[in-house]
Amino acid sequence: MVIEFLMKGPSQFPAVDRQRLVSDERCRRQPVDVILKRMGLRKGEKVLDLGAGIGYLSIPMADAGAEVIAVDVQQEMLDGIRERDAGSSRITLVKAELPFIPLPDSSADRAVLMNVLHEVEDRAKLAAEVERVLREGGRLTIIDWQAKATERGPPLHERIPVENAPLIFPFMKLESSYEDENHYHLELRRR
């Protein structure tokens, strides 16, 4: 028997567990109404939900009047958005693997990275892509796991400390920061 330990990039949330992304437990840990209030989402805002999963934020953002483009590498996740949104086509679905964002330059008002920044191996390329697709004055929402042991979440070695996350995006200015025992939420604006 041969056991191989291959160096891989950061872990990715498995599509087979996608229903956990909208579980009651997650709704308690990361209440959507609180997140949307902190974001200050505006009606008509064009938002890229990067690593959207099955639309935990995509659907509520669309409900709030945003024009949402959900980007995910896993087709099962994108199918889950369509299913959870009762087959509606109001959310544009884009299958792509981050750090690449296959959208035109200056095409979005906001990008959202919720529990996904730690999954992206080439963060410098992700930052360049976010800078490219955001309009002048565009906003970036980062929500991710605290860099400490928690009951759930990615391996500790993959987590990005809250103080380091804004440094990945040097063209952005930190406007607000919120923290709880499991996650942090940062709001940044393009300089």
C-alpha positions as protocol buffer text, in pm:
chain_id: "A"
residue {
  index: 1
  type: MET
  ca { x: 0 y: 0 z: 0 }
}
residue {
  index: 2
  type: VAL
  ca { x: 130 y: 342 z: -94 }
}
residue {
  index: 3
  type: ILE
  ca { x: 19 y: 657 z: 84 }
}
residue {
  index: 4
  type: GLU
  ca { x: 101 y: 984 z: -84 }
}
residue {
  index: 5
  type: PHE
  ca { x: 105 y: 1324 z: 77 }
}
residue {
  index: 6
  type: LEU
  ca { x: 78 y: 1570 z: -206 }
}
residue {
  index: 7
  type: MET
  ca { x: 125 y: 1941 z: -158 }
}
residue {
  index: 8
  type: LYS
  ca { x: -199 y: 2099 z: -258 }
}
residue {
  index: 9
  type: GLY
  ca { x: -333 y: 2447 z: -256 }
}
residue {
  index: 10
  type: PRO
  ca { x: -572 y: 2558 z: 13 }
}
residue {
  index: 11
  type: SER
  ca { x: -876 y: 2344 z: 84 }
}
residue {
  index: 12
  type: GLN
  ca { x: -1203 y: 2409 z: -92 }
}
residue {
  index: 13
  type: PHE
  ca { x: -1548 y: 2363 z: 56 }
}
residue {
  index: 14
  type: PRO
  ca { x: -1685 y: 2038 z: -89 }
}
residue {
  index: 15
  type: ALA
  ca { x: -2001 y: 2068 z: -300 }
}
residue {
  index: 16
  type: VAL
  ca { x: -2129 y: 1744 z: -148 }
}
residue {
  index: 17
  type: ASP
  ca { x: -2170 y: 1934 z: 183 }
}
residue {
  index: 18
  type: ARG
  ca { x: -2335 y: 2237 z: 21 }
}
residue {
  index: 19
  type: GLN
  ca { x: -2649 y: 2227 z: 238 }
}
residue {
  index: 20
  type: ARG
  ca { x: -2429 y: 2313 z: 540 }
}
residue {
  index: 21
  type: LEU
  ca { x: -2376 y: 2651 z: 373 }
}
residue {
  index: 22
  type: VAL
  ca { x: -2737 y: 2746 z: 455 }
}
residue {
  index: 23
  type: SER
  ca { x: -2779 y: 2555 z: 782 }
}
residue {
  index: 24
  type: ASP
  ca { x: -2952 y: 2700 z: 1086 }
}
residue {
  index: 25
  type: GLU
  ca { x: -2618 y: 2687 z: 1268 }
}
residue {
  index: 26
  type: ARG
  ca { x: -2454 y: 2904 z: 1000 }
}
residue {
  index: 27
  type: CYS
  ca { x: -2747 y: 3146 z: 1005 }
}
residue {
  index: 28
  type: ARG
  ca { x: -2684 y: 3193 z: 1379 }
}
residue {
  index: 29
  type: ARG
  ca { x: -2308 y: 3235 z: 1335 }
}
residue {
  index: 30
  type: GLN
  ca { x: -2326 y: 3463 z: 1029 }
}
residue {
  index: 31
  type: PRO
  ca { x: -2669 y: 3632 z: 1023 }
}
residue {
  index: 32
  type: VAL
  ca { x: -2738 y: 3767 z: 676 }
}
residue {
  index: 33
  type: ASP
  ca { x: -2932 y: 4071 z: 800 }
}
residue {
  index: 34
  type: VAL
  ca { x: -2634 y: 4182 z: 1011 }
}
residue {
  index: 35
  type: ILE
  ca { x: -2393 y: 4127 z: 721 }
}
residue {
  index: 36
  type: LEU
  ca { x: -2609 y: 4325 z: 478 }
}
residue {
  index: 37
  type: LYS
  ca { x: -2646 y: 4610 z: 726 }
}
residue {
  index: 38
  type: ARG
  ca { x: -2268 y: 4629 z: 776 }
}
residue {
  index: 39
  type: MET
  ca { x: -2215 y: 4623 z: 400 }
}
residue {
  index: 40
  type: GLY
  ca { x: -2444 y: 4918 z: 341 }
}
residue {
  index: 41
  type: LEU
  ca { x: -2559 y: 4754 z: 19 }
}
residue {
  index: 42
  type: ARG
  ca { x: -2736 y: 4993 z: -218 }
}
residue {
  index: 43
  type: LYS
  ca { x: -3023 y: 4908 z: -450 }
}
residue {
  index: 44
  type: GLY
  ca { x: -2895 y: 4873 z: -806 }
}
residue {
  index: 45
  type: GLU
  ca { x: -2537 y: 4809 z: -694 }
}
residue {
  index: 46
  type: LYS
  ca { x: -2358 y: 4559 z: -921 }
}
residue {
  index: 47
  type: VAL
  ca { x: -2205 y: 4299 z: -689 }
}
residue {
  index: 48
  type: LEU
  ca { x: -1967 y: 4011 z: -760 }
}
residue {
  index: 49
  type: ASP
  ca { x: -2012 y: 3729 z: -508 }
}
residue {
  index: 50
  type: LEU
  ca { x: -1679 y: 3553 z: -548 }
}
residue {
  index: 51
  type: GLY
  ca { x: -1690 y: 3193 z: -433 }
}
residue {
  index: 52
  type: ALA
  ca { x: -2066 y: 3226 z: -398 }
}
residue {
  index: 53
  type: GLY
  ca { x: -2140 y: 2868 z: -298 }
}
residue {
  index: 54
  type: ILE
  ca { x: -2516 y: 2809 z: -310 }
}
residue {
  index: 55
  type: GLY
  ca { x: -2600 y: 3174 z: -267 }
}
residue {
  index: 56
  type: TYR
  ca { x: -2600 y: 3233 z: 107 }
}
residue {
  index: 57
  type: LEU
  ca { x: -2540 y: 3602 z: 32 }
}
residue {
  index: 58
  type: SER
  ca { x: -2619 y: 3614 z: -342 }
}
residue {
  index: 59
  type: ILE
  ca { x: -2991 y: 3556 z: -295 }
}
residue {
  index: 60
  type: PRO
  ca { x: -3040 y: 3804 z: -8 }
}
residue {
  index: 61
  type: MET
  ca { x: -2835 y: 4066 z: -196 }
}
residue {
  index: 62
  type: ALA
  ca { x: -3060 y: 4019 z: -500 }
}
residue {
  index: 63
  type: ASP
  ca { x: -3364 y: 4040 z: -271 }
}
residue {
  index: 64
  type: ALA
  ca { x: -3226 y: 4376 z: -151 }
}
residue {
  index: 65
  type: GLY
  ca { x: -3216 y: 4506 z: -508 }
}
residue {
  index: 66
  type: ALA
  ca { x: -2852 y: 4445 z: -601 }
}
residue {
  index: 67
  type: GLU
  ca { x: -2755 y: 4318 z: -944 }
}
residue {
  index: 68
  type: VAL
  ca { x: -2567 y: 4003 z: -843 }
}
residue {
  index: 69
  type: ILE
  ca { x: -2311 y: 3803 z: -1038 }
}
residue {
  index: 70
  type: ALA
  ca { x: -2232 y: 3479 z: -853 }
}
residue {
  index: 71
  type: VAL
  ca { x: -1893 y: 3329 z: -934 }
}
residue {
  index: 72
  type: ASP
  ca { x: -1799 y: 2976 z: -827 }
}
residue {
  index: 73
  type: VAL
  ca { x: -1578 y: 2701 z: -967 }
}
residue {
  index: 74
  type: GLN
  ca { x: -1817 y: 2419 z: -875 }
}
residue {
  index: 75
  type: GLN
  ca { x: -2116 y: 2375 z: -1106 }
}
residue {
  index: 76
  type: GLU
  ca { x: -2308 y: 2203 z: -824 }
}
residue {
  index: 77
  type: MET
  ca { x: -2284 y: 2524 z: -623 }
}
residue {
  index: 78
  type: LEU
  ca { x: -2414 y: 2737 z: -909 }
}
residue {
  index: 79
  type: ASP
  ca { x: -2695 y: 2488 z: -969 }
}
residue {
  index: 80
  type: GLY
  ca { x: -2775 y: 2519 z: -598 }
}
residue {
  index: 81
  type: ILE
  ca { x: -2821 y: 2896 z: -635 }
}
residue {
  index: 82
  type: ARG
  ca { x: -3067 y: 2849 z: -919 }
}
residue {
  index: 83
  type: GLU
  ca { x: -3252 y: 2582 z: -722 }
}
residue {
  index: 84
  type: ARG
  ca { x: -3267 y: 2787 z: -402 }
}
residue {
  index: 85
  type: ASP
  ca { x: -3380 y: 3093 z: -598 }
}
residue {
  index: 86
  type: ALA
  ca { x: -3680 y: 2900 z: -739 }
}
residue {
  index: 87
  type: GLY
  ca { x: -3530 y: 2880 z: -1089 }
}
residue {
  index: 88
  type: SER
  ca { x: -3513 y: 3258 z: -1124 }
}
residue {
  index: 89
  type: SER
  ca { x: -3252 y: 3398 z: -1362 }
}
residue {
  index: 90
  type: ARG
  ca { x: -3215 y: 3729 z: -1176 }
}
residue {
  index: 91
  type: ILE
  ca { x: -2867 y: 3625 z: -1053 }
}
residue {
  index: 92
  type: THR
  ca { x: -2604 y: 3586 z: -1324 }
}
residue {
  index: 93
  type: LEU
  ca { x: -2405 y: 3266 z: -1273 }
}
residue {
  index: 94
  type: VAL
  ca { x: -2040 y: 3246 z: -1379 }
}
residue {
  index: 95
  type: LYS
  ca { x: -1832 y: 2931 z: -1350 }
}
residue {
  index: 96
  type: ALA
  ca { x: -1472 y: 3030 z: -1289 }
}
residue {
  index: 97
  type: GLU
  ca { x: -1184 y: 2940 z: -1063 }
}
residue {
  index: 98
  type: LEU
  ca { x: -1046 y: 3221 z: -854 }
}
residue {
  index: 99
  type: PRO
  ca { x: -820 y: 3412 z: -874 }
}
residue {
  index: 100
  type: PHE
  ca { x: -944 y: 3468 z: -1231 }
}
residue {
  index: 101
  type: ILE
  ca { x: -1259 y: 3677 z: -1272 }
}
residue {
  index: 102
  type: PRO
  ca { x: -1382 y: 3652 z: -1633 }
}
residue {
  index: 103
  type: LEU
  ca { x: -1560 y: 3987 z: -1638 }
}
residue {
  index: 104
  type: PRO
  ca { x: -1481 y: 4319 z: -1806 }
}
residue {
  index: 105
  type: ASP
  ca { x: -1267 y: 4591 z: -1650 }
}
residue {
  index: 106
  type: SER
  ca { x: -1447 y: 4837 z: -1421 }
}
residue {
  index: 107
  type: SER
  ca { x: -1767 y: 4634 z: -1435 }
}
residue {
  index: 108
  type: ALA
  ca { x: -1861 y: 4605 z: -1067 }
}
residue {
  index: 109
  type: ASP
  ca { x: -1946 y: 4832 z: -777 }
}
residue {
  index: 110
  type: ARG
  ca { x: -1854 y: 4574 z: -513 }
}
residue {
  index: 111
  type: ALA
  ca { x: -1683 y: 4237 z: -475 }
}
residue {
  index: 112
  type: VAL
  ca { x: -1765 y: 4003 z: -188 }
}
residue {
  index: 113
  type: LEU
  ca { x: -1532 y: 3734 z: -51 }
}
residue {
  index: 114
  type: MET
  ca { x: -1723 y: 3545 z: 217 }
}
residue {
  index: 115
  type: ASN
  ca { x: -1532 y: 3257 z: 376 }
}
residue {
  index: 116
  type: VAL
  ca { x: -1332 y: 3218 z: 56 }
}
residue {
  index: 117
  type: LEU
  ca { x: -1018 y: 3435 z: 75 }
}
residue {
  index: 118
  type: HIS
  ca { x: -835 y: 3160 z: 262 }
}
residue {
  index: 119
  type: GLU
  ca { x: -916 y: 2919 z: -27 }
}
residue {
  index: 120
  type: VAL
  ca { x: -732 y: 3124 z: -290 }
}
residue {
  index: 121
  type: GLU
  ca { x: -370 y: 3029 z: -335 }
}
residue {
  index: 122
  type: ASP
  ca { x: -258 y: 3317 z: -559 }
}
residue {
  index: 123
  type: ARG
  ca { x: -386 y: 3611 z: -356 }
}
residue {
  index: 124
  type: ALA
  ca { x: -173 y: 3864 z: -544 }
}
residue {
  index: 125
  type: LYS
  ca { x: -344 y: 3763 z: -868 }
}
residue {
  index: 126
  type: LEU
  ca { x: -683 y: 3778 z: -694 }
}
residue {
  index: 127
  type: ALA
  ca { x: -606 y: 4131 z: -575 }
}
residue {
  index: 128
  type: ALA
  ca { x: -508 y: 4234 z: -930 }
}
residue {
  index: 129
  type: GLU
  ca { x: -831 y: 4088 z: -1066 }
}
residue {
  index: 130
  type: VAL
  ca { x: -1045 y: 4259 z: -801 }
}
residue {
  index: 131
  type: GLU
  ca { x: -870 y: 4588 z: -875 }
}
residue {
  index: 132
  type: ARG
  ca { x: -932 y: 4538 z: -1247 }
}
residue {
  index: 133
  type: VAL
  ca { x: -1306 y: 4463 z: -1219 }
}
residue {
  index: 134
  type: LEU
  ca { x: -1397 y: 4723 z: -955 }
}
residue {
  index: 135
  type: ARG
  ca { x: -1506 y: 5068 z: -1063 }
}
residue {
  index: 136
  type: GLU
  ca { x: -1345 y: 5376 z: -912 }
}
residue {
  index: 137
  type: GLY
  ca { x: -1465 y: 5403 z: -552 }
}
residue {
  index: 138
  type: GLY
  ca { x: -1574 y: 5038 z: -563 }
}
residue {
  index: 139
  type: ARG
  ca { x: -1606 y: 4841 z: -242 }
}
residue {
  index: 140
  type: LEU
  ca { x: -1476 y: 4509 z: -121 }
}
residue {
  index: 141
  type: THR
  ca { x: -1639 y: 4302 z: 151 }
}
residue {
  index: 142
  type: ILE
  ca { x: -1419 y: 4039 z: 316 }
}
residue {
  index: 143
  type: ILE
  ca { x: -1568 y: 3798 z: 566 }
}
residue {
  index: 144
  type: ASP
  ca { x: -1347 y: 3512 z: 676 }
}
residue {
  index: 145
  type: TRP
  ca { x: -1243 y: 3289 z: 961 }
}
residue {
  index: 146
  type: GLN
  ca { x: -1044 y: 3420 z: 1255 }
}
residue {
  index: 147
  type: ALA
  ca { x: -687 y: 3288 z: 1258 }
}
residue {
  index: 148
  type: LYS
  ca { x: -741 y: 3078 z: 1568 }
}
residue {
  index: 149
  type: ALA
  ca { x: -883 y: 2738 z: 1649 }
}
residue {
  index: 150
  type: THR
  ca { x: -1262 y: 2725 z: 1619 }
}
residue {
  index: 151
  type: GLU
  ca { x: -1511 y: 2442 z: 1632 }
}
residue {
  index: 152
  type: ARG
  ca { x: -1565 y: 2460 z: 1253 }
}
residue {
  index: 153
  type: GLY
  ca { x: -1380 y: 2603 z: 961 }
}
residue {
  index: 154
  type: PRO
  ca { x: -1073 y: 2552 z: 748 }
}
residue {
  index: 155
  type: PRO
  ca { x: -739 y: 2428 z: 879 }
}
residue {
  index: 156
  type: LEU
  ca { x: -572 y: 2686 z: 1101 }
}
residue {
  index: 157
  type: HIS
  ca { x: -264 y: 2713 z: 876 }
}
residue {
  index: 158
  type: GLU
  ca { x: -485 y: 2837 z: 587 }
}
residue {
  index: 159
  type: ARG
  ca { x: -655 y: 3118 z: 780 }
}
residue {
  index: 160
  type: ILE
  ca { x: -557 y: 3478 z: 723 }
}
residue {
  index: 161
  type: PRO
  ca { x: -527 y: 3700 z: 1032 }
}
residue {
  index: 162
  type: VAL
  ca { x: -765 y: 3996 z: 1029 }
}
residue {
  index: 163
  type: GLU
  ca { x: -477 y: 4243 z: 1032 }
}
residue {
  index: 164
  type: ASN
  ca { x: -322 y: 4081 z: 721 }
}
residue {
  index: 165
  type: ALA
  ca { x: -635 y: 4057 z: 503 }
}
residue {
  index: 166
  type: PRO
  ca { x: -645 y: 4428 z: 402 }
}
residue {
  index: 167
  type: LEU
  ca { x: -274 y: 4415 z: 311 }
}
residue {
  index: 168
  type: ILE
  ca { x: -357 y: 4175 z: 28 }
}
residue {
  index: 169
  type: PHE
  ca { x: -549 y: 4459 z: -141 }
}
residue {
  index: 170
  type: PRO
  ca { x: -312 y: 4762 z: -126 }
}
residue {
  index: 171
  type: PHE
  ca { x: -535 y: 4967 z: -359 }
}
residue {
  index: 172
  type: MET
  ca { x: -816 y: 4953 z: -101 }
}
residue {
  index: 173
  type: LYS
  ca { x: -869 y: 5155 z: 215 }
}
residue {
  index: 174
  type: LEU
  ca { x: -1017 y: 4987 z: 521 }
}
residue {
  index: 175
  type: GLU
  ca { x: -1338 y: 5166 z: 620 }
}
residue {
  index: 176
  type: SER
  ca { x: -1480 y: 4938 z: 889 }
}
residue {
  index: 177
  type: SER
  ca { x: -1399 y: 4619 z: 1072 }
}
residue {
  index: 178
  type: TYR
  ca { x: -1615 y: 4385 z: 1279 }
}
residue {
  index: 179
  type: GLU
  ca { x: -1510 y: 4075 z: 1467 }
}
residue {
  index: 180
  type: ASP
  ca { x: -1669 y: 3792 z: 1661 }
}
residue {
  index: 181
  type: GLU
  ca { x: -1522 y: 3476 z: 1806 }
}
residue {
  index: 182
  type: ASN
  ca { x: -1526 y: 3288 z: 1473 }
}
residue {
  index: 183
  type: HIS
  ca { x: -1513 y: 3545 z: 1192 }
}
residue {
  index: 184
  type: TYR
  ca { x: -1413 y: 3893 z: 1090 }
}
residue {
  index: 185
  type: HIS
  ca { x: -1593 y: 4126 z: 849 }
}
residue {
  index: 186
  type: LEU
  ca { x: -1403 y: 4401 z: 671 }
}
residue {
  index: 187
  type: GLU
  ca { x: -1539 y: 4675 z: 447 }
}
residue {
  index: 188
  type: LEU
  ca { x: -1287 y: 4837 z: 213 }
}
residue {
  index: 189
  type: ARG
  ca { x: -1314 y: 5104 z: -57 }
}
residue {
  index: 190
  type: ARG
  ca { x: -1100 y: 5146 z: -366 }
}
residue {
  index: 191
  type: ARG
  ca { x: -868 y: 5446 z: -333 }
}
